[in-house]
Amino acid sequence: MKHFIASAAFSVVLANPAFAEEVIAVPFDGSFDDATFAVESAIVGQGLVIDYVSHVGDMLNRTGADVGSDKQIFTAAEIFIFCSAKLSREMMEADPMNIGYCPYGIFVAEDEGGVKVGYRSYPDGPMEKVEALLAGIVEEAVGN
């Protein structure tokens, strides 16, 4: 019974729009390859190290038939995973549970609507500095 009550309470919290994350996507005027190069350059230009590049588009295309789907979601999609030691320390000193927001990610995706560069939003408070970093990297990458 305790598990049911905890699960129900957690579901109510997650359903609350105040806790919802938003995906911010900005159109990129160019090719997917140009966008990935621009994002990589913008991240590295901030003095940050890219820990991993997740090839989400390849995975979705490769596994579609295995899960009973023939729909192509993206022509190509990648997520650049990285962290900022300075910002991560600052946000986790404010609240150690902010570890749940690490590492940070910026995606590049191409579908029938074109190429987009984006990231997920973060809650108000200490995480606003991280969101500002991500927004700045995306703006630089798309040329704004």
C-alpha positions as CSV (number, residue, x, y, z in Angstrom):
1,M,0.0,0.0,0.0
2,K,2.9,2.4,0.8
3,H,4.3,1.9,-2.7
4,F,0.9,2.7,-4.2
5,I,0.5,5.9,-2.3
6,A,4.1,6.9,-3.1
7,S,3.6,6.1,-6.8
8,A,0.3,8.1,-6.9
9,A,1.9,11.1,-5.2
10,F,4.8,11.0,-7.5
11,S,2.5,10.8,-10.5
12,V,0.5,13.9,-9.3
13,V,3.8,15.8,-8.9
14,L,5.0,14.9,-12.4
15,A,1.6,15.7,-14.0
16,N,1.8,19.2,-12.5
17,P,2.7,21.7,-15.4
18,A,5.0,23.6,-13.0
19,F,7.3,20.5,-13.1
20,A,7.1,19.9,-16.8
21,E,10.2,20.3,-19.0
22,E,9.9,21.9,-22.3
23,V,12.0,21.2,-25.4
24,I,13.4,24.3,-27.0
25,A,14.1,23.7,-30.7
26,V,15.6,26.4,-33.1
27,P,15.6,25.9,-36.9
28,F,19.0,25.7,-38.5
29,D,19.5,27.1,-42.0
30,G,21.8,24.5,-43.4
31,S,22.6,20.8,-43.6
32,F,22.6,18.4,-40.7
33,D,26.3,18.0,-41.0
34,D,26.8,21.8,-40.8
35,A,24.6,21.9,-37.8
36,T,26.5,19.2,-35.9
37,F,29.8,20.9,-36.7
38,A,28.4,24.2,-35.5
39,V,27.1,22.7,-32.2
40,E,30.4,20.9,-31.6
41,S,32.4,24.1,-32.3
42,A,30.1,26.1,-30.0
43,I,30.4,23.7,-27.1
44,V,34.2,23.4,-27.4
45,G,34.4,27.1,-27.9
46,Q,33.0,27.5,-24.4
47,G,36.0,25.5,-23.1
48,L,33.8,22.4,-22.5
49,V,34.6,18.8,-23.4
50,I,32.0,16.7,-25.2
51,D,31.8,13.4,-23.2
52,Y,29.7,11.5,-25.7
53,V,27.7,11.9,-28.9
54,S,24.5,9.8,-28.9
55,H,23.5,8.7,-32.4
56,V,19.8,8.6,-31.6
57,G,18.7,8.8,-35.3
58,D,20.9,5.8,-36.2
59,M,19.5,3.8,-33.3
60,L,15.9,4.6,-34.2
61,N,16.4,3.7,-37.8
62,R,18.2,0.5,-37.0
63,T,15.7,-0.8,-34.4
64,G,12.4,0.3,-36.0
65,A,11.6,-3.1,-37.6
66,D,12.6,-4.8,-34.4
67,V,9.8,-3.0,-32.5
68,G,7.3,-3.4,-35.3
69,S,7.5,0.1,-36.8
70,D,8.4,1.2,-40.3
71,K,8.1,4.9,-39.6
72,Q,11.2,7.0,-40.0
73,I,11.2,9.6,-37.3
74,F,14.4,11.5,-38.2
75,T,16.6,11.6,-41.2
76,A,19.4,12.0,-38.7
77,A,19.6,12.9,-35.0
78,E,22.5,13.3,-32.5
79,I,22.7,14.5,-29.0
80,F,25.9,16.0,-27.7
81,I,26.5,15.2,-24.0
82,F,28.8,17.4,-21.9
83,C,29.1,19.1,-18.5
84,S,30.5,22.3,-17.0
85,A,32.5,21.6,-13.8
86,K,31.9,25.2,-12.6
87,L,28.1,25.3,-13.2
88,S,27.6,21.7,-12.0
89,R,29.4,22.3,-8.7
90,E,27.4,25.5,-8.2
91,M,24.0,23.9,-8.9
92,M,24.8,20.8,-6.8
93,E,26.1,23.0,-3.9
94,A,22.7,24.7,-4.0
95,D,20.9,21.3,-4.1
96,P,22.7,18.0,-4.3
97,M,19.6,16.4,-6.1
98,N,20.4,18.7,-9.1
99,I,22.6,15.8,-10.0
100,G,19.6,14.5,-11.8
101,Y,20.0,17.2,-14.4
102,C,23.6,16.2,-15.3
103,P,25.0,15.8,-17.9
104,Y,23.7,18.5,-20.2
105,G,22.6,17.7,-23.8
106,I,22.1,19.6,-27.0
107,F,20.5,17.9,-29.9
108,V,20.6,18.2,-33.7
109,A,17.8,16.6,-35.5
110,E,16.6,16.5,-39.1
111,D,13.1,15.5,-40.2
112,E,10.7,16.5,-43.0
113,G,10.5,20.0,-41.3
114,G,14.2,20.6,-41.7
115,V,17.2,20.7,-39.3
116,K,16.7,21.9,-35.7
117,V,19.1,22.4,-32.8
118,G,17.8,22.4,-29.3
119,Y,17.8,21.4,-25.6
120,R,15.4,20.7,-22.8
121,S,14.5,23.5,-20.4
122,Y,15.4,23.4,-16.7
123,P,13.6,24.6,-13.6
124,D,13.9,28.1,-12.1
125,G,16.6,28.7,-9.6
126,P,20.2,27.5,-9.8
127,M,19.5,25.6,-13.1
128,E,18.7,28.9,-14.9
129,K,22.5,29.4,-15.4
130,V,22.7,26.0,-17.1
131,E,19.8,26.8,-19.3
132,A,21.4,30.2,-20.2
133,L,24.6,28.3,-21.2
134,L,22.7,25.9,-23.4
135,A,20.7,28.8,-25.0
136,G,23.9,30.6,-25.7
137,I,25.5,27.6,-27.3
138,V,22.4,26.9,-29.5
139,E,22.2,30.6,-30.5
140,E,25.9,30.6,-31.5
141,A,25.4,27.4,-33.4
142,V,22.4,28.6,-35.4
143,G,24.1,31.9,-36.1
144,N,21.9,34.2,-34.1
